[in-house]
Amino acid sequence: MKDFSVNALLESLQIPFSNSGTEIPFGTGDQLATYSPVDGKLIAKIHQNTPEEYQTKIQESLKAFEIFKNIPAPKRGEIVRQFGDKIRANKTQLGYLVSYEMGKSLQEGLGEVQEMIDICDYAVGLSRQLHGLTMHSERPMHRMYEQYHPLGVVGIISAFNFPVAVWAWNATISWICGNVTLWKPSEKVPLCALVCQQLITQVLTENHLPLAISNLVIGDAELGKLISADKSIALVSATGSTRMGKAVAQQVAQRLGKSLLELGGNNAIIVTPSADLQITITGSVFGAIGTAGQRCTSTRRLIIHESIYEKVKQALIKAYQQIKIGNPLDEQNHMGPLIDTQAVENYLKATQQAQTQGGTILTDYGILSDFESQCYVKPVIIEAENNYKIVQEETFAPILYLIKYSGEIENAIALQNNVPQGLSSAIMTNNLKEAEKFLSVNGSDCGIANVNIGTSGAEIGGAFGGEKETGGGRESGSDAWKQYMRRQTNTINYSSQIPLAQGIKFEF
């Protein structure tokens, strides 16, 4: 789609804008400018929402919830089905926009939109399966069961690296559960959010439903603070850094609200002597450079047995020499830019710290100057020790640390677990015992543990999330839907007496 145009996309979706600088009057606050890391050019200027507008939207959401919660779940699923069809019809344009505004490769941009379609399909089926349980009562002629009711308003705070998919994970499941949503996207990718909001608005309009079932606020971190502190919001689902997540968790906890946190990752692949080298190299390279290392599941550490360390190291260096870096809209390129110049500074700083702390640089690194944007960098491999301070931190950049282990698999698992984060992990092995130890109670302490695939990427059918400083939340598949509902235990007495539990006698 070489003729992709932001203005053409806005016009096709009937989003008001001014051709002079593509100014979009979404709110009445200050302008928020969004620039593409692909070419450094201004994409649009969007008027942000003011705190007063936020309060208005909250009131609209509360009113919409009173209507939406009474619509049967399968009917709510039908709304999600129609939304999925809207995304299908606009997949190519939205995929291009994701790639252009965020900087990930076009293949990944289209893949992210496909993930939205997949979660819609999943949620439609789930809308007929919000099952509770039936329990036996200890009292005669009593019946016990549990059921799930919607929470109310779900606040969604999303990060820049997945401008649309993570919102869809939360929103579609929230909707089929009967909740309404209020979304604050990253201020680095507001246009992607605006397009998604327009698509769901079209569906709600066509079905004569309140538009505030899906609400959107655009602005800086101050709006995020309003969401965290707002007693009207039953659940805050926040994706981002551990630092941001801690702030959200404290604010929500102060009002005894619910939070769902998807935070930092420091993901490792263990490479054992029996590992398939081709699988190892492919999984490691994609995990390390996919989305320019800006995924929460990006591979940041490779823990390699000493007997094959040199072999794996040389194969990786050779593979890195073949990586094509450039405009992500060109599908021939493997890696695009970092999100902005601040991310580039973090990349340079982390690389320098690794050297200062004793690391050895194995490949070229630095900024690529042959582009209009100053956000293109070289992916770098660094020999390091797991206990280096910089290795213990998450750097959102294409930096891969090689760490050597000796002895048995238990030693590698101990290294992998010895970081504050606990999102994704993987082992490359053809040894069944090693694989099972890795997955056992004494194995990986992460929320995701893979065998012979990398750390990066997840299917929507499984619950996604991690432990420790990753926040403990779970999104998407399995029974993650239960976090978006309140559980209620019901007891029905159909006798002519009122026997009490535990055999208590209370007569008068």
VEXDREN-2710 file (C-alpha; in Angstrom, 1 decimal):
% VEXDREN-2710
k/r/px/py/pz
1/MET/0.0/0.0/0.0
2/LYS/2.5/2.5/-1.2
3/ASP/0.0/5.3/-1.4
4/PHE/-0.8/5.2/2.4
5/SER/-1.8/8.7/3.6
6/VAL/-2.8/9.7/7.1
7/ASN/-5.1/12.4/5.8
8/ALA/-6.8/9.8/3.5
9/LEU/-7.3/7.5/6.5
10/LEU/-8.8/10.3/8.6
11/GLU/-11.1/11.3/5.7
12/SER/-12.3/7.8/5.1
13/LEU/-13.2/7.3/8.7
14/GLN/-14.9/10.8/8.9
15/ILE/-12.5/12.0/11.6
16/PRO/-12.6/15.9/11.5
17/PHE/-9.2/17.5/10.8
18/SER/-7.7/20.6/9.2
19/ASN/-5.4/20.0/6.2
20/SER/-3.1/22.7/7.5
21/GLY/-0.8/20.5/9.6
22/THR/-3.5/17.9/10.1
23/GLU/-4.9/19.5/13.2
24/ILE/-7.5/17.4/15.0
25/PRO/-9.9/19.1/17.5
26/PHE/-10.5/16.1/19.8
27/GLY/-10.5/18.1/23.0
28/THR/-10.2/21.7/24.1
29/GLY/-6.9/21.5/25.8
30/ASP/-3.3/22.2/24.6
31/GLN/-2.2/20.6/21.4
32/LEU/-0.3/17.3/21.5
33/ALA/2.0/16.8/18.5
34/THR/2.7/13.3/17.3
35/TYR/5.8/12.7/15.2
36/SER/6.8/9.6/13.3
37/PRO/10.1/8.0/14.3
38/VAL/10.2/6.6/10.8
39/ASP/11.1/10.0/9.1
40/GLY/10.9/12.5/12.0
41/LYS/7.9/14.3/10.4
42/LEU/4.9/15.7/12.2
43/ILE/1.9/13.4/11.8
44/ALA/-0.8/15.4/13.5
45/LYS/-1.6/17.9/16.2
46/ILE/-4.4/16.7/18.5
47/HIS/-6.1/18.9/21.1
48/GLN/-5.9/17.1/24.4
49/ASN/-8.7/16.6/26.9
50/THR/-8.9/18.9/29.9
51/PRO/-9.6/17.6/33.5
52/GLU/-13.1/19.1/33.1
53/GLU/-13.6/17.1/30.0
54/TYR/-12.4/14.0/31.7
55/GLN/-15.0/14.4/34.5
56/THR/-17.7/14.8/31.8
57/LYS/-16.6/11.6/30.1
58/ILE/-16.7/9.8/33.4
59/GLN/-20.3/10.8/34.0
60/GLU/-21.1/9.7/30.5
61/SER/-19.5/6.3/31.1
62/LEU/-21.4/5.8/34.4
63/LYS/-24.7/6.5/32.6
64/ALA/-23.7/4.2/29.7
65/PHE/-22.9/1.4/32.2
66/GLU/-26.5/1.5/33.6
67/ILE/-27.7/0.6/30.1
68/PHE/-25.0/-1.7/28.9
69/LYS/-24.9/-4.0/31.9
70/ASN/-28.5/-5.0/31.3
71/ILE/-27.9/-6.2/27.7
72/PRO/-27.4/-10.0/27.7
73/ALA/-23.8/-11.1/27.3
74/PRO/-24.3/-12.8/23.9
75/LYS/-25.8/-9.5/22.6
76/ARG/-22.7/-7.7/23.9
77/GLY/-20.7/-10.2/22.0
78/GLU/-22.5/-9.3/18.8
79/ILE/-21.2/-5.7/19.3
80/VAL/-17.7/-7.0/19.6
81/ARG/-18.2/-9.2/16.5
82/GLN/-19.2/-6.1/14.5
83/PHE/-16.2/-4.3/15.8
84/GLY/-14.0/-7.1/14.6
85/ASP/-15.5/-6.8/11.1
86/LYS/-14.7/-3.0/11.2
87/ILE/-11.1/-3.8/12.0
88/ARG/-10.9/-6.4/9.2
89/ALA/-12.2/-3.9/6.7
90/ASN/-9.5/-1.4/7.8
91/LYS/-6.7/-3.8/8.6
92/THR/-4.2/-2.6/6.0
93/GLN/-4.6/1.1/6.7
94/LEU/-4.5/0.7/10.5
95/GLY/-1.5/-1.6/10.2
96/TYR/0.3/1.0/8.2
97/LEU/-0.6/3.7/10.7
98/VAL/0.7/1.6/13.6
99/SER/3.9/1.1/11.8
100/TYR/4.3/4.7/10.8
101/GLU/3.3/6.3/14.2
102/MET/5.1/3.8/16.4
103/GLY/8.0/2.6/14.2
104/LYS/7.6/-1.1/14.3
105/SER/8.0/-3.1/11.1
106/LEU/5.0/-3.2/8.8
107/GLN/4.7/-7.0/9.3
108/GLU/4.5/-6.4/13.0
109/GLY/2.0/-3.5/12.5
110/LEU/-0.3/-5.7/10.5
111/GLY/0.3/-8.6/13.0
112/GLU/-0.8/-6.3/15.8
113/VAL/-4.1/-5.4/14.0
114/GLN/-4.6/-9.1/13.3
115/GLU/-4.3/-9.7/17.1
116/MET/-7.1/-7.2/17.6
117/ILE/-9.2/-9.3/15.1
118/ASP/-8.3/-12.5/16.9
119/ILE/-9.2/-11.2/20.4
120/CYS/-12.6/-10.0/19.0
121/ASP/-13.3/-13.5/17.7
122/TYR/-12.2/-14.9/21.1
123/ALA/-14.4/-12.5/23.0
124/VAL/-17.5/-13.3/20.9
125/GLY/-17.2/-17.0/21.8
126/LEU/-16.5/-16.1/25.4
127/SER/-19.6/-14.0/25.7
128/ARG/-21.6/-17.3/25.9
129/GLN/-19.3/-18.9/28.4
130/LEU/-19.1/-16.6/31.5
131/HIS/-19.8/-19.6/33.7
132/GLY/-20.1/-19.7/37.4
133/LEU/-20.2/-22.9/39.7
134/THR/-22.8/-24.8/41.6
135/MET/-21.8/-26.1/45.0
136/HIS/-23.5/-28.5/47.5
137/SER/-24.8/-26.8/50.6
138/GLU/-24.3/-28.4/54.1
139/ARG/-27.9/-27.4/54.9
140/PRO/-30.9/-29.5/53.6
141/MET/-33.0/-28.0/50.9
142/HIS/-30.5/-25.3/50.1
143/ARG/-28.8/-24.5/46.8
144/MET/-25.5/-22.7/46.4
145/TYR/-24.0/-21.2/43.3
146/GLU/-21.8/-18.4/42.2
147/GLN/-22.2/-15.9/39.4
148/TYR/-20.3/-13.0/37.9
149/HIS/-21.5/-9.5/37.4
150/PRO/-19.8/-6.6/35.6
151/LEU/-17.7/-4.2/37.6
152/GLY/-18.6/-0.9/36.0
153/VAL/-16.1/1.5/34.4
154/VAL/-12.8/-0.1/33.4
155/GLY/-9.9/2.4/33.0
156/ILE/-7.3/1.3/30.4
157/ILE/-3.9/2.9/30.4
158/SER/-1.8/1.6/27.5
159/ALA/1.8/1.9/26.4
160/PHE/3.3/3.1/23.1
161/ASN/4.8/-0.2/22.0
162/PHE/1.5/-1.9/21.2
163/PRO/-0.7/1.1/20.3
164/VAL/-3.9/-0.9/19.6
165/ALA/-3.6/-4.6/20.5
166/VAL/-3.3/-4.3/24.3
167/TRP/-6.2/-1.9/24.4
168/ALA/-8.3/-4.5/22.4
169/TRP/-7.3/-7.2/24.8
170/ASN/-8.8/-5.2/27.7
171/ALA/-11.7/-3.5/25.9
172/THR/-13.2/-6.5/24.1
173/ILE/-13.2/-8.7/27.2
174/SER/-14.5/-5.8/29.4
175/TRP/-17.4/-5.2/26.9
176/ILE/-18.6/-8.8/26.8
177/CYS/-18.4/-8.8/30.6
178/GLY/-20.8/-5.8/30.6
179/ASN/-18.4/-3.1/31.6
180/VAL/-17.8/0.2/29.8
181/THR/-14.2/1.4/29.2
182/LEU/-12.3/4.6/29.4
183/TRP/-9.0/4.5/27.5
184/LYS/-6.0/6.7/28.0
185/PRO/-3.4/5.7/25.3
186/SER/0.3/6.7/25.4
187/GLU/0.7/10.3/24.3
188/LYS/3.4/9.0/21.9
189/VAL/0.8/7.3/19.7
190/PRO/-2.6/9.1/20.0
191/LEU/-3.6/8.9/16.4
192/CYS/-3.8/5.1/16.5
193/ALA/-6.1/5.4/19.5
194/LEU/-8.3/8.0/17.7
195/VAL/-8.8/5.7/14.7
196/CYS/-9.7/2.7/16.9
197/GLN/-12.2/4.9/18.9
198/GLN/-13.8/6.0/15.6
199/LEU/-14.3/2.4/14.5
200/ILE/-16.0/1.3/17.7
201/THR/-18.0/4.6/17.7
202/GLN/-19.4/3.6/14.3
203/VAL/-20.5/0.2/15.6
204/LEU/-22.2/1.8/18.7
205/THR/-23.9/4.4/16.5
206/GLU/-25.2/1.7/14.1
207/ASN/-26.6/-0.3/17.1
208/HIS/-28.2/2.8/18.7
209/LEU/-26.1/2.3/21.9
210/PRO/-24.5/5.0/24.1
211/LEU/-21.1/6.1/22.6
212/ALA/-19.7/6.2/26.1
213/ILE/-19.6/2.4/26.3
214/SER/-16.1/3.1/24.8
215/ASN/-14.6/6.4/25.9
216/LEU/-11.3/7.9/25.0
217/VAL/-9.2/10.6/26.7
218/ILE/-6.0/11.9/25.1
219/GLY/-3.4/13.7/27.2
220/ASP/-0.3/13.4/29.4
221/ALA/0.4/11.5/32.6
222/GLU/-1.9/13.9/34.6
223/LEU/-4.9/12.2/33.0
224/GLY/-3.5/8.8/34.1
225/LYS/-3.3/10.1/37.6
226/LEU/-7.0/11.1/37.5
227/ILE/-7.9/7.6/36.4
228/SER/-5.9/5.9/39.1
229/ALA/-7.4/8.2/41.8
230/ASP/-11.0/8.1/40.6
231/LYS/-13.4/6.1/42.8
232/SER/-15.8/5.9/39.9
233/ILE/-13.4/3.5/38.0
234/ALA/-13.8/0.0/39.3
235/LEU/-10.7/-1.5/37.7
236/VAL/-7.6/0.2/36.3
237/SER/-5.7/-1.9/33.8
238/ALA/-2.3/-0.3/33.2
239/THR/0.5/-1.4/30.9
240/GLY/3.9/0.2/31.0
241/SER/7.1/0.5/33.1
242/THR/7.5/-0.9/36.6
243/ARG/8.0/2.7/37.8
244/MET/4.7/3.8/36.3
245/GLY/2.9/0.6/37.6
246/LYS/4.0/1.2/41.2
247/ALA/2.6/4.7/41.1
248/VAL/-0.7/3.4/39.7
249/ALA/-0.9/0.6/42.2
250/GLN/-0.4/2.9/45.1
251/GLN/-3.1/5.3/44.0
252/VAL/-5.6/2.6/43.3
253/ALA/-4.8/0.8/46.5
254/GLN/-5.4/4.0/48.6
255/ARG/-9.0/3.9/47.5
256/LEU/-9.2/0.0/47.7
257/GLY/-9.9/-0.2/44.0
258/LYS/-8.8/-3.0/41.7
259/SER/-5.8/-2.9/39.4
260/LEU/-4.5/-5.1/36.7
261/LEU/-0.8/-4.4/36.0
262/GLU/1.3/-5.5/33.0
263/LEU/4.8/-4.0/33.6
264/GLY/8.4/-4.5/32.9
265/GLY/10.2/-7.6/31.6
266/ASN/13.8/-8.8/31.7
267/ASN/13.3/-11.9/29.7
268/ALA/15.9/-14.7/29.2
269/ILE/16.4/-17.7/27.0
270/ILE/18.3/-20.6/28.4
271/VAL/20.4/-22.4/25.8
272/THR/21.4/-25.9/26.8
273/PRO/24.0/-28.2/25.2
274/SER/21.2/-30.2/23.4
275/ALA/19.6/-27.1/21.9
276/ASP/18.8/-26.9/18.2
277/LEU/21.1/-24.1/17.0
278/GLN/18.8/-22.9/14.1
279/ILE/15.8/-22.6/16.4
280/THR/17.9/-20.9/19.0
281/ILE/19.4/-18.3/16.7
282/THR/16.1/-17.5/15.0
283/GLY/14.1/-17.2/18.2
284/SER/16.8/-15.2/19.9
285/VAL/17.3/-12.7/17.1
286/PHE/13.6/-12.0/16.6
287/GLY/13.1/-11.8/20.4
288/ALA/16.0/-9.3/20.7
289/ILE/15.4/-7.0/17.7
290/GLY/11.6/-7.4/17.0
291/THR/9.9/-4.0/17.5
292/ALA/13.5/-2.7/18.0
293/GLY/13.7/-4.4/21.4
294/GLN/10.7/-2.4/22.6
295/ARG/8.4/-5.3/23.6
296/CYS/7.8/-6.2/27.2
297/THR/8.6/-9.7/26.1
298/SER/11.7/-8.8/24.2
299/THR/14.7/-11.2/24.8
300/ARG/17.2/-9.3/26.9
301/ARG/19.4/-12.1/28.2
302/LEU/20.8/-15.3/26.6
303/ILE/22.0/-17.7/29.3
304/ILE/24.2/-20.2/27.4
305/HIS/26.0/-23.3/28.6
306/GLU/29.8/-23.0/28.5
307/SER/30.2/-26.0/26.3
308/ILE/28.4/-24.3/23.4
309/TYR/28.9/-20.7/24.3
310/GLU/31.4/-19.8/21.6
311/LYS/29.4/-21.6/18.9
312/VAL/26.2/-19.8/19.8
313/LYS/28.1/-16.4/20.1
314/GLN/29.7/-16.6/16.7
315/ALA/26.4/-17.7/15.1
316/LEU/24.6/-14.7/16.7
317/ILE/27.3/-12.3/15.5
318/LYS/26.9/-13.6/12.0
319/ALA/23.1/-13.4/12.1
320/TYR/23.3/-9.7/13.3
321/GLN/25.4/-8.9/10.3
322/GLN/22.4/-9.8/8.1
323/ILE/19.8/-7.7/9.9
324/LYS/18.3/-5.1/7.6
325/ILE/17.5/-1.8/9.4
326/GLY/15.4/0.9/7.8
327/ASN/12.0/2.3/7.0
328/PRO/9.6/-0.2/8.7
329/LEU/7.0/0.4/5.9
330/ASP/9.5/-1.5/3.6
331/GLU/8.8/-5.2/4.3
332/GLN/12.3/-6.1/3.4
333/ASN/13.6/-4.5/6.6
334/HIS/13.8/-6.5/9.8
335/MET/14.0/-3.6/12.3
336/GLY/12.8/0.0/12.3
337/PRO/13.5/2.9/14.6
338/LEU/13.2/3.4/18.4
339/ILE/10.1/5.4/19.4
340/ASP/12.0/8.7/20.0
341/THR/15.3/10.4/20.8
342/GLN/14.8/9.8/24.5
343/ALA/14.7/6.1/23.8
344/VAL/17.9/6.5/21.8
345/GLU/19.6/8.2/24.7
346/ASN/18.6/5.3/27.0
347/TYR/20.0/2.8/24.5
348/LEU/23.4/4.7/24.4
349/LYS/23.5/5.1/28.2
350/ALA/22.8/1.5/28.9
351/THR/25.4/0.3/26.4
352/GLN/28.0/2.6/28.0
353/GLN/27.0/1.4/31.5
354/ALA/27.4/-2.2/30.5
355/GLN/31.0/-1.5/29.4
356/THR/31.7/0.4/32.6
357/GLN/30.4/-2.4/34.7
358/GLY/32.7/-4.9/32.9
359/GLY/30.8/-6.0/29.8
360/THR/32.3/-6.6/26.4
361/ILE/30.7/-5.2/23.2
362/LEU/30.6/-7.9/20.5
363/THR/29.0/-5.9/17.6
364/ASP/28.9/-2.4/16.3
365/TYR/26.5/-0.1/18.1
366/GLY/25.4/3.5/17.9
367/ILE/23.0/5.8/15.9
368/LEU/22.6/5.3/12.2
369/SER/23.0/8.7/10.5
370/ASP/21.7/7.8/7.0
371/PHE/18.1/8.5/7.9
372/GLU/15.9/11.6/8.2
373/SER/15.0/10.5/11.7
374/GLN/17.6/10.2/14.4
375/CYS/15.9/7.3/16.0
376/TYR/17.6/4.4/14.1
377/VAL/20.2/2.5/16.0
378/LYS/22.3/-0.7/15.6
379/PRO/21.3/-3.7/17.6
380/VAL/24.1/-4.7/19.9
381/ILE/25.3/-7.9/21.6
382/ILE/27.2/-7.6/24.9
383/GLU/29.0/-10.2/26.9
384/ALA/28.0/-9.6/30.6
385/GLU/27.4/-11.1/34.0
386/ASN/23.8/-11.5/35.3
387/ASN/24.6/-9.5/38.4
388/TYR/25.6/-6.3/36.6
389/LYS/23.3/-3.5/37.7
390/ILE/22.4/-2.6/34.1
391/VAL/21.6/-6.3/33.3
392/GLN/19.2/-6.3/36.2
393/GLU/17.2/-3.4/34.7
394/GLU/14.9/-3.3/31.7
395/THR/16.2/-1.2/28.8
396/PHE/13.6/-0.7/26.0
397/ALA/16.1/-1.1/23.2
398/PRO/17.8/-3.8/21.0
399/ILE/20.4/-4.8/23.5
400/LEU/21.1/-8.5/24.1
401/TYR/23.3/-9.7/26.9
402/LEU/25.2/-13.0/26.6
403/ILE/25.7/-14.8/30.0
404/LYS/27.6/-18.0/30.4
405/TYR/26.6/-20.8/32.8
406/SER/28.2/-24.0/33.8
407/GLY/27.1/-27.3/35.3
408/GLU/23.4/-28.4/35.5
409/ILE/20.2/-26.8/34.3
410/GLU/19.4/-25.7/37.9
411/ASN/22.3/-23.2/37.6
412/ALA/20.8/-21.6/34.5
413/ILE/17.4/-21.4/36.0
414/ALA/18.8/-19.7/39.1
415/LEU/20.4/-17.0/36.9
416/GLN/17.3/-16.5/34.9
417/ASN/15.1/-16.0/38.0
418/ASN/17.7/-13.7/39.7
419/VAL/16.2/-10.4/38.3
420/PRO/13.4/-8.3/39.8
421/GLN/11.1/-8.9/36.8
422/GLY/9.1/-12.1/36.0
423/LEU/7.3/-11.8/32.6
424/SER/8.5/-14.2/29.9
425/SER/11.1/-16.9/29.8
426/ALA/12.2/-19.7/27.5
427/ILE/14.5/-22.7/27.2
428/MET/16.1/-24.2/24.1
429/THR/16.6/-27.9/24.7
430/ASN/16.0/-31.3/23.3
431/ASN/16.4/-32.9/26.7
432/LEU/13.0/-33.8/28.2
433/LYS/14.2/-33.7/31.8
434/GLU/15.6/-30.2/31.3
435/ALA/12.4/-29.0/29.8
436/GLU/10.3/-30.4/32.6
437/LYS/12.6/-29.0/35.3
438/PHE/12.3/-25.6/33.6
439/LEU/8.4/-25.8/33.8
440/SER/8.3/-27.3/37.3
441/VAL/7.7/-25.6/40.6
442/ASN/11.4/-25.3/41.0
443/GLY/11.8/-23.9/37.4
444/SER/11.0/-20.5/35.8
445/ASP/9.4/-18.0/38.1
446/CYS/7.8/-16.1/35.2
447/GLY/4.2/-15.9/34.1
448/ILE/5.2/-17.2/30.7
449/ALA/7.6/-20.2/30.3
450/ASN/8.3/-21.6/26.8
451/VAL/10.1/-24.6/25.4
452/ASN/11.9/-24.3/22.1
453/ILE/10.3/-21.0/21.2
454/GLY/11.4/-17.5/22.1
455/THR/10.2/-15.1/24.8
456/SER/8.6/-12.7/22.4
457/GLY/5.0/-13.1/21.2
458/ALA/2.0/-14.7/22.8
459/GLU/-1.3/-16.2/21.6
460/ILE/-4.5/-14.6/22.7
461/GLY/-5.9/-18.0/23.9
462/GLY/-3.6/-18.0/26.9
463/ALA/-3.5/-15.7/29.9
464/PHE/-0.8/-13.1/29.4
465/GLY/1.2/-11.5/32.3
466/GLY/3.9/-12.0/34.8
467/GLU/5.1/-12.0/38.4
468/LYS/7.3/-10.0/40.7
469/GLU/7.9/-6.4/39.3
470/THR/5.9/-7.4/36.2
471/GLY/2.8/-6.7/38.4
472/GLY/1.0/-10.1/38.6
473/GLY/-1.8/-9.2/36.1
474/ARG/-3.3/-11.5/33.5
475/GLU/-4.9/-10.3/30.3
476/SER/-6.4/-11.9/27.2
477/GLY/-7.3/-15.7/27.3
478/SER/-7.9/-18.5/29.7
479/ASP/-9.9/-17.3/32.7
480/ALA/-8.5/-13.7/32.6
481/TRP/-12.0/-12.5/32.0
482/LYS/-12.8/-13.0/35.7
483/GLN/-10.7/-10.0/36.6
484/TYR/-13.2/-7.8/34.8
485/MET/-16.1/-9.0/36.8
486/ARG/-17.2/-9.3/40.4
487/ARG/-17.9/-12.7/41.9
488/GLN/-21.1/-13.3/43.9
489/THR/-21.9/-16.3/45.9
490/ASN/-25.6/-17.1/46.2
491/THR/-27.5/-19.4/48.6
492/ILE/-31.2/-20.2/48.1
493/ASN/-33.3/-21.7/50.9
494/TYR/-36.3/-23.5/49.4
495/SER/-37.4/-25.2/52.7
496/SER/-39.9/-24.0/55.3
497/GLN/-37.3/-23.5/57.9
498/ILE/-34.1/-21.5/58.3
499/PRO/-31.3/-23.9/59.4
500/LEU/-28.0/-22.0/60.1
501/ALA/-24.6/-22.9/58.8
502/GLN/-22.1/-24.9/61.0
503/GLY/-25.1/-26.4/62.9
504/ILE/-25.6/-23.2/64.9
505/LYS/-28.9/-23.1/66.9
506/PHE/-30.5/-19.7/67.4
507/GLU/-34.0/-20.0/68.7
508/PHE/-36.3/-17.4/70.4
END
